[in-house]
Amino acid sequence: MFFESIHSEKQSEFHYHFGDSLDFPLHIHRSFEFFSQLQGKTLVVIDGKEYELKEGEAVLIFPFQTHSYKTITKGKHAISIFSSDMVMEYSKSKVNLLPVSNLFLYNAPETVSDNPYLQKALTYDICGNFDIGRSYKNREKDVFHKCIMRILIYAEENYKSSCLLEDAASAIGYDYAYISKKFKSAIGISFRKYVNTLRIILAKQLLLNETKTITEIASECGFNSLRVFNIEFKKAEGITPTEYKRKS
């Protein structure tokens, strides 16, 4: 699972675009996310619950709900990500709640205005239609959930440096052994592997777009040596950074 800081820091964030297929692994962020199936089918998994969306169906994903996408039948979809302040009144009223079901029927617009007031009106229209007859449950506010989120945020902010779990645990005031066990249980991989995955994602972007040397990229991504960078990159991608850059 990945924490998307890009959709977790901006105020008045609003994105709306179309696609014909979407395969995206389990991730989490602080914004609302709306997905509407216009044609074809997509499997959407939200907090472990599966929704097989077909034409005319949509889901509204709340902040901090884990979710993933996998195309079943290629077609067309609309997706929008918007920050909580875009729907301030709705967000405030649901701050400690989660929907029992994220599924609803909604006719997504084919075009969206650049006007910020009309964009805000659209986000309220989505939430308003979603809210009709909706059942909610209390959001778990347990220490474990907060602890994992703080660790994910720490990783996002520090993966370009040494970013050890011992330091993360100390920074948020938790026992290292507790954090190590709970992180792997929640995310499915060790903290070290999670951090290296973030580094590899950045490295692939730099290898495609930068004129820097492989050694410089390794250092910028947080790897303490070129040897470690080569090992971890090949483990993740099946080829070395040099081969990846040449292939691209």
C-alpha positions in Angstrom: 0.0 0.0 0.0 1.2 3.5 -0.8 0.5 6.8 0.8 0.0 9.5 -1.9 1.3 12.7 -0.4 0.6 14.5 -3.7 -3.2 14.2 -2.9 -2.7 14.9 0.8 -1.1 18.4 1.1 -2.9 20.8 -1.3 -5.8 23.0 -0.4 -8.7 23.4 -2.9 -7.3 20.5 -4.9 -9.5 19.4 -7.8 -8.7 17.0 -10.6 -11.1 15.5 -13.1 -10.1 13.4 -16.1 -11.2 10.5 -18.3 -9.5 7.2 -19.1 -10.2 3.9 -20.9 -8.5 1.6 -18.4 -7.0 1.9 -14.9 -4.8 -0.6 -13.0 -3.5 1.0 -9.9 -2.3 -0.8 -6.7 -3.6 -0.3 -3.2 -3.0 3.3 -2.0 -4.3 5.9 0.4 -4.5 9.7 0.7 -6.2 12.5 2.5 -8.6 13.6 -0.4 -11.9 12.4 -1.6 -11.8 10.3 -4.8 -14.8 9.8 -7.1 -14.8 7.1 -9.8 -17.5 6.7 -12.4 -17.8 3.8 -14.9 -19.1 5.2 -18.2 -18.4 2.1 -20.3 -16.8 -1.3 -19.6 -16.1 -2.7 -16.2 -13.6 -2.0 -13.4 -12.9 -3.8 -10.1 -12.5 -1.3 -7.3 -11.4 -2.5 -3.9 -12.1 -0.1 -1.0 -11.0 -1.1 2.5 -11.0 -4.7 1.4 -14.5 -4.6 -0.1 -14.9 -5.4 -3.8 -17.1 -3.4 -6.2 -17.4 -4.6 -9.8 -18.5 -1.3 -11.5 -20.4 -1.3 -14.7 -21.9 1.4 -16.8 -23.8 4.1 -14.8 -22.2 3.0 -11.4 -19.8 5.0 -9.3 -18.0 5.0 -6.0 -17.1 7.8 -3.6 -14.0 7.0 -1.6 -13.5 8.9 1.6 -10.2 10.3 2.9 -7.9 7.6 4.3 -9.8 4.7 2.8 -7.5 2.3 1.1 -8.4 1.6 -2.5 -7.2 0.0 -5.7 -8.4 -0.3 -9.4 -8.2 -3.1 -11.9 -9.8 -3.0 -15.4 -12.0 -5.9 -16.2 -13.3 -4.8 -19.5 -11.7 -1.8 -21.2 -14.2 1.1 -21.8 -14.3 4.6 -20.4 -14.3 6.1 -16.9 -14.3 9.5 -15.2 -12.2 10.0 -12.1 -12.0 13.1 -9.8 -9.9 13.7 -6.8 -10.7 16.7 -4.6 -9.6 17.9 -1.1 -11.9 18.0 1.9 -12.1 21.8 1.9 -13.8 21.7 -1.5 -16.8 20.2 0.3 -16.2 21.7 3.7 -19.7 21.3 5.1 -20.1 17.8 4.0 -16.7 16.8 5.1 -17.2 18.3 8.6 -20.5 16.4 9.0 -18.8 13.1 8.1 -15.4 13.6 9.8 -15.8 10.6 12.1 -17.9 8.5 9.7 -17.4 6.1 6.8 -20.1 4.9 4.4 -21.3 1.4 4.8 -21.2 1.1 1.0 -19.2 3.3 -1.3 -21.4 2.4 -4.4 -24.0 4.7 -5.9 -25.6 5.6 -9.3 -24.4 8.8 -10.9 -24.2 10.3 -14.4 -20.7 11.8 -14.5 -20.4 14.9 -16.8 -18.6 14.6 -20.0 -16.9 18.0 -19.6 -15.9 20.1 -16.6 -15.5 23.8 -16.4 -12.3 25.6 -15.4 -14.3 27.9 -13.2 -13.4 27.1 -9.6 -17.0 27.9 -8.4 -18.5 25.4 -10.8 -15.9 22.8 -9.9 -16.9 23.2 -6.2 -20.5 22.9 -7.2 -19.7 19.6 -9.0 -18.0 18.2 -5.9 -21.0 19.1 -3.8 -23.3 17.6 -6.4 -21.3 14.3 -6.3 -21.4 14.3 -2.4 -25.0 15.3 -2.3 -26.2 12.6 -4.6 -24.0 10.1 -2.8 -25.5 11.1 0.6 -29.1 10.4 -0.4 -30.4 7.5 1.6 -26.8 6.7 2.7 -26.0 4.7 5.8 -22.8 5.5 7.7 -20.7 3.8 10.4 -18.3 5.2 12.9 -14.8 5.5 11.7 -12.3 3.7 13.8 -10.1 6.2 15.7 -7.8 3.6 17.2 -4.2 4.2 18.1 -3.0 1.6 15.6 -4.5 3.4 12.6 -3.1 6.7 13.6 0.3 5.1 14.2 0.5 3.5 10.7 -0.5 6.8 9.0 2.2 8.7 10.9 4.8 6.1 9.8 3.6 6.4 6.2 3.9 10.2 6.3 7.3 9.9 7.9 8.5 7.6 5.1 7.2 10.1 2.4 9.0 12.9 4.1 12.3 11.1 4.7 12.9 8.3 2.2 15.5 10.3 0.3 17.7 10.1 3.4 18.6 7.1 5.6 15.0 6.7 6.8 15.4 3.9 9.3 12.4 2.5 11.2 14.2 3.1 14.4 14.3 6.8 13.6 10.6 6.8 12.5 9.5 5.0 15.7 11.5 7.5 17.8 10.0 10.5 15.9 6.4 9.5 16.5 7.1 8.2 20.1 6.4 4.5 19.6 8.4 1.3 20.5 10.5 0.0 17.6 9.5 -3.6 18.0 5.8 -2.7 18.1 6.1 -0.5 15.0 8.0 -3.2 13.1 5.4 -5.9 13.7 2.4 -3.7 13.1 3.7 -2.0 10.0 4.3 -5.3 8.2 0.9 -6.6 9.3 -0.9 -3.5 8.0 1.0 -2.8 4.8 2.1 -6.4 3.9 5.8 -5.6 3.5 8.6 -4.5 5.8 9.3 -0.8 6.4 12.7 -1.2 4.6 11.0 -2.6 1.5 8.4 0.1 1.5 11.0 2.8 1.7 13.0 1.2 -1.1 9.9 1.0 -3.2 9.4 4.7 -2.9 13.0 5.2 -3.9 12.7 3.0 -6.9 9.6 4.9 -8.1 11.5 8.2 -7.9 14.6 6.6 -9.5 12.6 5.4 -12.5 11.3 9.0 -13.0 14.8 10.4 -12.8 16.2 7.8 -15.1 13.7 8.8 -17.8 13.9 12.6 -17.4 17.3 13.5 -16.0 20.8 13.8 -17.4 22.4 13.0 -14.1 24.6 10.0 -13.7 23.4 6.7 -12.2 25.5 7.4 -9.1 24.0 10.8 -8.7 20.5 9.4 -9.0 21.2 6.7 -6.5 22.3 9.3 -4.0 19.3 11.6 -4.7 16.9 8.7 -4.1 18.4 7.8 -0.7 20.5 4.8 -1.6 23.8 4.8 0.4 25.8 3.2 -2.4 25.6 2.4 -6.1 25.9 -1.3 -5.4 22.8 -1.3 -3.2 20.9 0.8 -5.7 21.7 -1.7 -8.5 20.7 -4.7 -6.3 17.4 -3.2 -5.2 16.5 -1.8 -8.6 17.1 -5.1 -10.3 15.2 -6.9 -7.6 12.2 -4.7 -8.3 12.4 -4.2 -12.1 14.3 -7.3 -13.3 16.9 -5.1 -15.0 19.7 -2.7 -13.8 19.2 1.1 -13.7 21.6 1.4 -16.7 19.6 -1.2 -18.7 16.3 0.6 -17.7 17.7 4.0 -18.9 19.0 2.5 -22.1 15.7 0.7 -22.8 13.7 3.8 -22.2 
